[in-house]
Amino acid sequence: MEMSTQQAFYWSSEKIIEKFSKIALQINDFTNWEIILQFAVAETRVLLQTDRVIIYRVLPDGDGVVFAESVGSQWPPILGQLIYDPCFKATWIERYSLGQTTAISDTHAGNIQACYVELLDRLQVRANLVVPILNEGNLWGLLMAHHCRSPRSWQSLDVQLLQKMAIKLGNGSVVDEEERHQQLHQSEVKLYPRTLELQETETDIIENKPVEMTLPKSEQQYSTINHSGNESERLERLRRYEILDTPPDGAFDRITAIAARFLRVPIALVTLVDRDRIWFKSRYGLDVEQIDREPGLCASAIWQDDVYEIPNTLEDPRTIAHPLVSGPLGLRFYAAAPLKTHDGYNLGTLCIIDRHVSFRQKKKPLYAI
């Protein structure tokens, strides 16, 4: 049996509109866009009395990531999930760009594309309400309400509330601030290669000798390990995959984009540790294609079975002398999950980097990605 809006709501329409107005005013008081997005989905779920509300960030290639979520305890959380939806790219992205809204009262009834039904079933969605978040006429993302417990007839008030919230997010400073946040970090890291090149050139001219660096004892230990034991076998496995120096790959680029946006960091990399260098198969927020292997954060991370996390690189003897830490980039936080072959060799890492110290636990979500 479908749940009507009258059954779902315990407030009058006037009361709901009054509550939404208060929510809109509260959003104006926040300055952190991450807090605003989370506040928006949580309050919208309460207003709609539904099971899940998400903000779906549309990526440049048409895929998307669940950027913010409020979900009932009995339903699976999907925050941070990369969603590949061929139906969306083929049919809906243009419609949503024009401001179209979608309301599905029962995913198991009506003329709905099979691939879309399959996706909604995986998310345990029985009724779906979707409105676009537009910023200056461009599709930034989607605001979605998922009713999981049963079908639901979405009423005009439901649609209006979701539309008003989407307009508030799209036309306000929230989306602009998120875009500026990404652009700022990317512009900062784009300065790094040229600045480092100039700095090294100046050093060579003044001292008339190549730049050298003394490794901390802990890093010397890793350096020794890197060239002993099964290192030759590991390098042989790396060569066998024939992936070094290959062109960019959308699959890897989606992974780094998800890692950076979900974990709220400016830089995410898929690295491969070669004999004398660390080459980046995918890089989000960094314009350097490779760095020297020694001393190397990733060169140490590949000898770990778990996520290798350094909350403050200036306080860790393994990283304090690394050029990415002591140089213009000013790396302060680093975490890496090893990329392991089926027979147990770590060929590289999926790593995240921030210019700010972070003590938020990111091991589990990075390992999941």
The 8 nearest C-alpha neighbors of each residue, nearest first, counted from 0:
[[1, 2, 150, 149, 151, 3, 152, 105],
 [2, 0, 151, 150, 3, 149, 152, 104],
 [1, 3, 151, 6, 0, 150, 4, 7],
 [4, 2, 6, 5, 152, 1, 151, 7],
 [3, 5, 7, 6, 8, 154, 2, 153],
 [4, 6, 3, 7, 8, 9, 2, 10],
 [7, 5, 3, 4, 8, 2, 9, 1],
 [6, 8, 4, 5, 48, 3, 9, 2],
 [9, 7, 10, 5, 6, 4, 48, 47],
 [8, 10, 7, 11, 6, 5, 48, 4],
 [11, 9, 8, 14, 15, 12, 13, 5],
 [10, 12, 14, 13, 15, 9, 8, 16],
 [13, 11, 15, 14, 16, 10, 156, 17],
 [14, 12, 16, 11, 15, 17, 10, 18],
 [13, 15, 17, 11, 12, 16, 10, 18],
 [16, 14, 18, 12, 17, 13, 19, 11],
 [17, 15, 19, 13, 18, 14, 12, 20],
 [16, 18, 14, 20, 15, 19, 13, 21],
 [19, 17, 15, 21, 20, 16, 14, 22],
 [18, 20, 22, 16, 21, 17, 23, 15],
 [21, 19, 23, 17, 18, 22, 16, 24],
 [20, 22, 24, 18, 19, 23, 25, 17],
 [21, 23, 19, 25, 24, 20, 26, 18],
 [24, 22, 20, 26, 21, 25, 19, 27],
 [23, 25, 21, 27, 22, 26, 20, 28],
 [26, 24, 22, 28, 27, 23, 21, 29],
 [27, 25, 23, 28, 24, 29, 35, 22],
 [26, 28, 24, 25, 29, 23, 30, 171],
 [27, 29, 25, 26, 30, 24, 23, 35],
 [30, 28, 26, 27, 31, 35, 25, 34],
 [29, 31, 32, 28, 35, 27, 34, 26],
 [32, 30, 34, 33, 29, 35, 173, 176],
 [31, 33, 35, 173, 34, 36, 30, 177],
 [34, 32, 36, 35, 31, 37, 177, 67],
 [35, 33, 37, 32, 31, 36, 38, 29],
 [34, 36, 32, 38, 33, 37, 39, 26],
 [37, 35, 39, 33, 38, 34, 32, 67],
 [36, 38, 34, 39, 40, 35, 67, 41],
 [37, 39, 35, 41, 36, 40, 34, 42],
 [38, 40, 36, 37, 42, 41, 43, 35],
 [41, 39, 43, 37, 52, 42, 69, 38],
 [42, 40, 69, 38, 44, 43, 39, 37],
 [41, 43, 45, 44, 39, 40, 38, 46],
 [42, 44, 46, 40, 45, 41, 39, 47],
 [45, 43, 47, 41, 42, 46, 49, 52],
 [46, 44, 48, 42, 43, 47, 41, 49],
 [45, 47, 43, 44, 48, 42, 15, 19],
 [46, 48, 44, 49, 45, 43, 157, 8],
 [49, 47, 45, 46, 44, 7, 8, 50],
 [48, 50, 47, 146, 44, 51, 145, 144],
 [51, 49, 146, 71, 70, 147, 145, 48],
 [50, 52, 70, 145, 69, 144, 49, 71],
 [53, 51, 144, 69, 40, 143, 44, 68],
 [54, 52, 68, 143, 67, 142, 40, 55],
 [53, 55, 142, 67, 66, 141, 65, 56],
 [54, 56, 65, 141, 140, 66, 64, 53],
 [55, 57, 140, 64, 63, 66, 65, 58],
 [58, 56, 63, 140, 139, 62, 61, 55],
 [57, 59, 63, 61, 62, 60, 56, 64],
 [60, 58, 61, 57, 62, 63, 139, 253],
 [61, 59, 58, 62, 57, 249, 63, 253],
 [62, 60, 58, 59, 88, 57, 63, 92],
 [63, 61, 83, 58, 60, 57, 82, 84],
 [62, 64, 57, 58, 56, 82, 81, 55],
 [63, 65, 81, 56, 80, 55, 66, 79],
 [64, 66, 55, 79, 78, 80, 67, 54],
 [65, 67, 54, 55, 64, 56, 79, 78],
 [68, 66, 54, 53, 37, 65, 78, 36],
 [69, 67, 53, 78, 52, 40, 70, 54],
 [68, 70, 41, 52, 40, 51, 53, 44],
 [69, 71, 51, 50, 68, 76, 72, 52],
 [70, 72, 50, 73, 74, 51, 69, 75],
 [71, 73, 74, 70, 75, 76, 50, 69],
 [74, 72, 71, 75, 70, 50, 76, 148],
 [73, 75, 72, 71, 76, 70, 50, 147],
 [76, 74, 77, 73, 122, 72, 70, 123],
 [77, 75, 78, 70, 74, 68, 69, 72],
 [76, 78, 80, 79, 75, 65, 68, 122],
 [79, 77, 65, 80, 68, 76, 67, 66],
 [80, 78, 65, 261, 64, 66, 77, 81],
 [81, 79, 64, 65, 77, 78, 82, 257],
 [80, 82, 64, 63, 79, 83, 257, 65],
 [83, 81, 63, 64, 80, 84, 62, 65],
 [82, 84, 62, 85, 81, 63, 61, 87],
 [83, 85, 87, 86, 82, 62, 88, 115],
 [86, 84, 88, 87, 89, 83, 114, 62],
 [87, 85, 89, 84, 88, 90, 115, 114],
 [88, 86, 91, 84, 85, 90, 89, 92],
 [89, 87, 85, 92, 61, 86, 90, 91],
 [88, 90, 86, 87, 85, 91, 92, 93],
 [91, 89, 87, 86, 88, 92, 93, 94],
 [92, 90, 87, 94, 93, 95, 88, 89],
 [91, 93, 95, 88, 94, 87, 96, 90],
 [92, 94, 96, 91, 95, 97, 90, 88],
 [95, 93, 91, 97, 96, 92, 99, 98],
 [94, 96, 99, 98, 97, 92, 93, 131],
 [95, 97, 93, 138, 94, 98, 92, 137],
 [98, 96, 95, 94, 99, 93, 136, 138],
 [99, 97, 95, 96, 131, 100, 94, 130],
 [98, 100, 95, 94, 97, 101, 130, 131],
 [101, 99, 130, 129, 98, 102, 95, 131],
 [100, 102, 129, 128, 103, 130, 99, 127],
 [103, 101, 128, 127, 104, 129, 100, 153],
 [104, 102, 127, 126, 105, 128, 106, 101],
 [103, 105, 126, 152, 151, 150, 102, 153],
 [106, 104, 150, 126, 107, 108, 125, 103],
 [105, 107, 125, 108, 126, 116, 103, 104],
 [108, 106, 105, 109, 116, 125, 111, 150],
 [109, 107, 105, 106, 110, 111, 104, 103],
 [108, 110, 111, 107, 106, 105, 103, 104],
 [109, 111, 112, 108, 113, 107, 106, 116],
 [112, 110, 109, 113, 116, 115, 106, 108],
 [113, 111, 115, 114, 116, 110, 86, 117],
 [112, 114, 116, 115, 117, 111, 118, 110],
 [115, 113, 117, 116, 112, 118, 86, 85],
 [114, 116, 118, 112, 117, 113, 119, 86],
 [117, 115, 113, 119, 118, 114, 120, 106],
 [118, 116, 114, 120, 115, 119, 113, 121],
 [117, 119, 115, 121, 116, 120, 114, 122],
 [120, 118, 122, 124, 116, 121, 117, 123],
 [121, 119, 123, 117, 122, 118, 124, 116],
 [122, 120, 118, 119, 123, 117, 124, 116],
 [121, 123, 119, 120, 124, 118, 75, 77],
 [124, 122, 120, 121, 147, 119, 125, 74],
 [125, 123, 147, 119, 122, 126, 120, 145],
 [124, 126, 147, 150, 106, 105, 149, 146],
 [127, 125, 104, 146, 105, 150, 103, 151],
 [126, 128, 145, 103, 102, 144, 146, 129],
 [127, 129, 102, 144, 143, 101, 103, 145],
 [130, 128, 143, 101, 100, 142, 102, 144],
 [129, 131, 100, 142, 141, 162, 143, 101],
 [132, 130, 141, 95, 133, 98, 140, 142],
 [131, 133, 165, 140, 141, 169, 139, 138],
 [134, 132, 138, 169, 137, 139, 136, 131],
 [133, 135, 169, 137, 136, 170, 139, 138],
 [136, 134, 137, 133, 170, 169, 138, 139],
 [135, 137, 134, 133, 138, 96, 97, 98],
 [138, 136, 134, 133, 135, 139, 96, 132],
 [137, 139, 133, 96, 140, 132, 134, 136],
 [140, 138, 133, 132, 57, 137, 134, 56],
 [139, 141, 56, 57, 132, 55, 138, 131],
 [142, 140, 131, 55, 132, 54, 130, 143],
 [141, 143, 54, 130, 129, 53, 131, 165],
 [144, 142, 129, 53, 52, 128, 141, 54],
 [143, 145, 52, 128, 51, 127, 129, 146],
 [146, 144, 51, 127, 124, 126, 50, 147],
 [145, 147, 126, 50, 49, 125, 124, 148],
 [148, 146, 124, 125, 149, 123, 50, 145],
 [147, 149, 146, 125, 150, 50, 124, 123],
 [150, 148, 147, 125, 151, 1, 146, 2],
 [151, 149, 105, 1, 126, 125, 104, 2],
 [152, 150, 2, 104, 1, 126, 153, 3],
 [151, 153, 104, 3, 154, 1, 2, 150],
 [152, 154, 151, 157, 104, 102, 155, 4],
 [155, 153, 157, 156, 152, 4, 158, 3],
 [154, 156, 158, 157, 159, 153, 160, 4],
 [155, 157, 159, 154, 158, 160, 12, 153],
 [158, 156, 154, 160, 155, 159, 153, 161],
 [157, 159, 155, 161, 156, 160, 162, 154],
 [160, 158, 156, 162, 161, 157, 163, 155],
 [161, 159, 163, 157, 162, 158, 156, 164],
 [160, 162, 164, 158, 163, 159, 165, 157],
 [163, 161, 159, 165, 164, 160, 158, 130],
 [162, 164, 166, 160, 165, 161, 159, 167],
 [163, 165, 167, 161, 166, 162, 168, 160],
 [166, 164, 162, 132, 168, 167, 163, 169],
 [167, 165, 169, 163, 164, 168, 170, 162],
 [166, 168, 164, 165, 170, 171, 169, 163],
 [169, 167, 165, 166, 171, 173, 170, 164],
 [170, 168, 134, 166, 133, 132, 167, 171],
 [169, 171, 167, 166, 168, 134, 172, 133],
 [172, 170, 168, 173, 167, 169, 174, 175],
 [171, 173, 175, 176, 174, 170, 168, 169],
 [174, 172, 176, 32, 175, 171, 168, 177],
 [173, 175, 177, 176, 169, 172, 178, 168],
 [174, 176, 178, 172, 173, 177, 179, 171],
 [175, 177, 179, 173, 174, 178, 172, 180],
 [178, 176, 180, 174, 179, 175, 173, 181],
 [177, 179, 175, 181, 180, 176, 182, 174],
 [178, 180, 182, 176, 181, 177, 183, 175],
 [181, 179, 177, 183, 178, 182, 176, 184],
 [180, 182, 178, 184, 179, 183, 185, 177],
 [181, 183, 179, 185, 184, 180, 186, 178],
 [184, 182, 186, 180, 185, 181, 179, 187],
 [183, 185, 187, 181, 265, 186, 182, 188],
 [186, 184, 284, 182, 188, 187, 183, 189],
 [185, 187, 189, 183, 184, 188, 182, 190],
 [188, 186, 184, 185, 189, 190, 183, 191],
 [187, 189, 191, 190, 185, 186, 285, 184],
 [190, 188, 186, 191, 187, 286, 185, 285],
 [191, 189, 188, 187, 193, 192, 194, 186],
 [190, 192, 194, 188, 189, 193, 328, 195],
 [193, 191, 195, 194, 190, 196, 287, 189],
 [194, 192, 196, 195, 191, 190, 197, 189],
 [195, 193, 191, 197, 196, 192, 198, 190],
 [194, 196, 198, 192, 197, 193, 191, 199],
 [195, 197, 193, 199, 194, 198, 192, 200],
 [198, 196, 200, 194, 195, 199, 201, 193],
 [197, 199, 195, 201, 200, 196, 194, 202],
 [198, 200, 202, 196, 201, 197, 195, 203],
 [201, 199, 197, 203, 202, 198, 196, 204],
 [202, 200, 204, 198, 199, 203, 205, 197],
 [201, 203, 199, 205, 200, 204, 206, 198],
 [202, 204, 207, 200, 208, 206, 201, 205],
 [205, 203, 207, 201, 202, 206, 200, 208],
 [204, 206, 202, 203, 207, 201, 208, 200],
 [205, 207, 208, 203, 204, 202, 209, 201],
 [208, 206, 203, 204, 205, 209, 202, 210],
 [207, 209, 203, 206, 210, 204, 202, 205],
 [210, 208, 203, 211, 207, 202, 206, 199],
 [209, 211, 208, 203, 212, 199, 202, 206],
 [212, 210, 209, 213, 208, 214, 199, 203],
 [211, 213, 214, 210, 320, 294, 321, 322],
 [212, 214, 215, 211, 320, 219, 294, 216],
 [213, 215, 219, 218, 216, 212, 294, 320],
 [214, 216, 218, 217, 316, 219, 317, 213],
 [217, 215, 219, 218, 220, 214, 317, 316],
 [216, 218, 220, 219, 215, 317, 221, 316],
 [217, 219, 221, 220, 215, 317, 216, 214],
 [220, 218, 222, 216, 221, 217, 214, 215],
 [219, 221, 217, 223, 218, 222, 216, 224],
 [222, 220, 224, 218, 223, 219, 299, 225],
 [223, 221, 219, 225, 220, 224, 218, 226],
 [224, 222, 220, 221, 225, 226, 219, 227],
 [223, 225, 221, 227, 226, 222, 220, 228],
 [224, 226, 222, 223, 227, 221, 230, 298],
 [227, 225, 224, 223, 230, 222, 228, 231],
 [228, 226, 224, 230, 225, 229, 223, 231],
 [227, 229, 230, 224, 226, 231, 225, 232],
 [228, 230, 232, 231, 233, 227, 226, 225],
 [231, 229, 233, 232, 228, 227, 226, 225],
 [230, 232, 234, 233, 229, 235, 226, 228],
 [233, 231, 235, 229, 230, 234, 236, 344],
 [232, 234, 230, 236, 235, 231, 344, 229],
 [235, 233, 237, 231, 236, 232, 230, 238],
 [234, 236, 232, 238, 237, 233, 231, 239],
 [237, 235, 239, 233, 234, 238, 232, 240],
 [236, 238, 234, 235, 239, 240, 346, 233],
 [239, 237, 235, 241, 236, 240, 234, 242],
 [238, 240, 236, 241, 237, 235, 242, 234],
 [239, 241, 238, 242, 237, 236, 243, 235],
 [242, 240, 238, 239, 243, 237, 245, 244],
 [241, 243, 240, 245, 244, 238, 237, 280],
 [242, 244, 245, 241, 278, 280, 271, 238],
 [245, 243, 242, 246, 280, 278, 241, 279],
 [244, 246, 243, 242, 247, 280, 241, 248],
 [247, 245, 248, 244, 280, 242, 243, 281],
 [248, 246, 281, 249, 245, 280, 252, 251],
 [247, 249, 250, 251, 252, 246, 281, 280],
 [250, 248, 252, 251, 253, 247, 60, 254],
 [249, 251, 253, 252, 248, 254, 247, 255],
 [252, 250, 254, 253, 249, 248, 281, 255],
 [253, 251, 249, 255, 254, 250, 281, 256],
 [252, 254, 256, 250, 251, 255, 249, 257],
 [253, 255, 251, 257, 252, 256, 258, 250],
 [254, 256, 258, 267, 252, 257, 253, 283],
 [257, 255, 253, 259, 254, 258, 252, 260],
 [256, 258, 254, 260, 255, 259, 261, 253],
 [257, 259, 255, 261, 256, 260, 262, 254],
 [260, 258, 264, 256, 267, 262, 257, 263],
 [259, 261, 263, 257, 262, 258, 256, 264],
 [260, 262, 79, 258, 263, 257, 259, 66],
 [261, 263, 259, 260, 264, 258, 361, 364],
 [264, 262, 260, 261, 259, 265, 258, 353],
 [263, 265, 259, 353, 266, 262, 352, 260],
 [266, 264, 184, 284, 353, 259, 181, 185],
 [267, 265, 284, 352, 283, 264, 351, 259],
 [268, 266, 351, 283, 255, 259, 350, 282],
 [269, 267, 282, 350, 281, 349, 255, 270],
 [268, 270, 349, 281, 280, 279, 348, 350],
 [271, 269, 279, 347, 348, 278, 280, 268],
 [270, 272, 347, 278, 277, 346, 273, 279],
 [271, 273, 277, 347, 346, 276, 298, 278],
 [274, 272, 276, 275, 277, 271, 234, 278],
 [273, 275, 276, 272, 234, 292, 277, 226],
 [276, 274, 292, 273, 291, 277, 293, 272],
 [277, 275, 292, 291, 273, 290, 274, 278],
 [276, 278, 272, 292, 290, 289, 271, 273],
 [279, 277, 289, 271, 270, 276, 288, 280],
 [278, 280, 270, 281, 288, 289, 269, 282],
 [281, 279, 269, 270, 278, 247, 282, 271],
 [282, 280, 269, 279, 252, 268, 251, 247],
 [283, 281, 268, 285, 267, 279, 284, 269],
 [282, 284, 267, 266, 285, 255, 256, 268],
 [283, 285, 266, 185, 265, 282, 188, 286],
 [284, 286, 188, 283, 287, 282, 189, 266],
 [287, 285, 189, 288, 284, 192, 188, 282],
 [286, 288, 289, 285, 192, 290, 279, 282],
 [289, 287, 279, 278, 286, 290, 282, 280],
 [288, 290, 278, 277, 287, 279, 276, 291],
 [291, 289, 277, 276, 292, 278, 288, 287],
 [292, 290, 276, 293, 277, 275, 289, 295],
 [291, 293, 276, 295, 275, 277, 294, 298],
 [294, 292, 295, 291, 222, 298, 275, 276],
 [293, 295, 292, 321, 218, 214, 296, 291],
 [296, 294, 298, 293, 292, 297, 299, 321],
 [295, 297, 299, 298, 300, 318, 294, 321],
 [296, 298, 300, 299, 295, 301, 348, 347],
 [299, 297, 295, 296, 300, 301, 292, 272],
 [298, 300, 297, 296, 301, 302, 221, 295],
 [299, 301, 297, 302, 303, 298, 307, 296],
 [302, 300, 303, 345, 337, 299, 298, 347],
 [303, 301, 300, 299, 304, 345, 298, 337],
 [304, 302, 301, 300, 305, 307, 337, 306],
 [303, 305, 302, 337, 306, 301, 336, 307],
 [306, 304, 303, 307, 336, 337, 366, 362],
 [305, 307, 336, 335, 362, 308, 334, 366],
 [306, 308, 335, 334, 300, 305, 336, 303],
 [309, 307, 334, 333, 306, 310, 335, 362],
 [308, 310, 333, 311, 332, 312, 334, 307],
 [311, 309, 332, 357, 358, 356, 308, 312],
 [312, 310, 356, 331, 332, 313, 309, 314],
 [311, 313, 331, 315, 314, 318, 319, 332],
 [314, 312, 319, 311, 315, 331, 318, 324],
 [315, 313, 312, 311, 316, 319, 318, 310],
 [314, 316, 312, 317, 318, 313, 319, 311],
 [317, 315, 319, 318, 215, 314, 217, 320],
 [318, 316, 218, 315, 217, 319, 215, 320],
 [317, 319, 321, 312, 316, 320, 315, 296],
 [318, 320, 313, 316, 321, 312, 315, 317],
 [321, 319, 318, 325, 322, 324, 214, 215],
 [320, 322, 318, 324, 323, 319, 325, 294],
 [323, 321, 326, 325, 324, 320, 327, 328],
 [322, 324, 326, 321, 330, 328, 325, 329],
 [325, 323, 330, 329, 321, 322, 326, 319],
 [324, 326, 322, 323, 329, 320, 321, 319],
 [325, 327, 322, 323, 324, 328, 329, 195],
 [328, 326, 329, 191, 195, 194, 325, 323],
 [329, 327, 326, 191, 323, 330, 188, 324],
 [328, 330, 324, 327, 326, 354, 325, 323],
 [329, 331, 324, 354, 323, 328, 353, 332],
 [330, 332, 354, 312, 356, 355, 311, 353],
 [333, 331, 353, 310, 356, 311, 352, 309],
 [332, 334, 352, 309, 308, 351, 310, 353],
 [333, 335, 308, 307, 351, 350, 309, 306],
 [336, 334, 350, 307, 349, 306, 348, 337],
 [335, 337, 306, 349, 348, 366, 350, 307],
 [338, 336, 348, 301, 345, 347, 339, 335],
 [339, 337, 348, 347, 345, 346, 336, 349],
 [340, 338, 345, 344, 343, 337, 346, 341],
 [341, 339, 344, 343, 342, 345, 338, 346],
 [340, 342, 343, 339, 344, 345, 338, 236],
 [341, 343, 340, 344, 339, 345, 236, 233],
 [342, 344, 340, 341, 339, 345, 233, 346],
 [345, 343, 340, 339, 233, 346, 342, 236],
 [346, 344, 339, 338, 301, 347, 337, 340],
 [347, 345, 271, 338, 237, 344, 272, 339],
 [348, 346, 271, 270, 272, 338, 345, 337],
 [349, 347, 337, 338, 270, 336, 350, 269],
 [348, 350, 269, 336, 335, 268, 270, 337],
 [349, 351, 335, 268, 334, 267, 348, 336],
 [350, 352, 267, 334, 266, 333, 268, 335],
 [353, 351, 333, 266, 332, 267, 264, 330],
 [352, 354, 332, 355, 264, 331, 330, 265],
 [353, 355, 330, 331, 329, 332, 356, 352],
 [356, 354, 331, 353, 332, 357, 330, 311],
 [355, 357, 331, 311, 332, 310, 358, 354],
 [358, 356, 310, 359, 332, 355, 311, 331],
 [357, 359, 310, 360, 356, 311, 361, 332],
 [360, 358, 357, 361, 310, 362, 356, 262],
 [359, 361, 362, 358, 363, 357, 364, 308],
 [362, 360, 364, 363, 365, 359, 262, 334],
 [361, 363, 365, 364, 306, 360, 366, 308],
 [362, 364, 366, 365, 361, 367, 360, 306],
 [363, 365, 367, 366, 361, 362, 368, 262],
 [366, 364, 368, 362, 367, 363, 361, 336],
 [365, 367, 363, 364, 368, 362, 336, 306],
 [368, 366, 364, 365, 363, 362, 336, 80],
 [367, 365, 366, 364, 258, 254, 257, 80]]
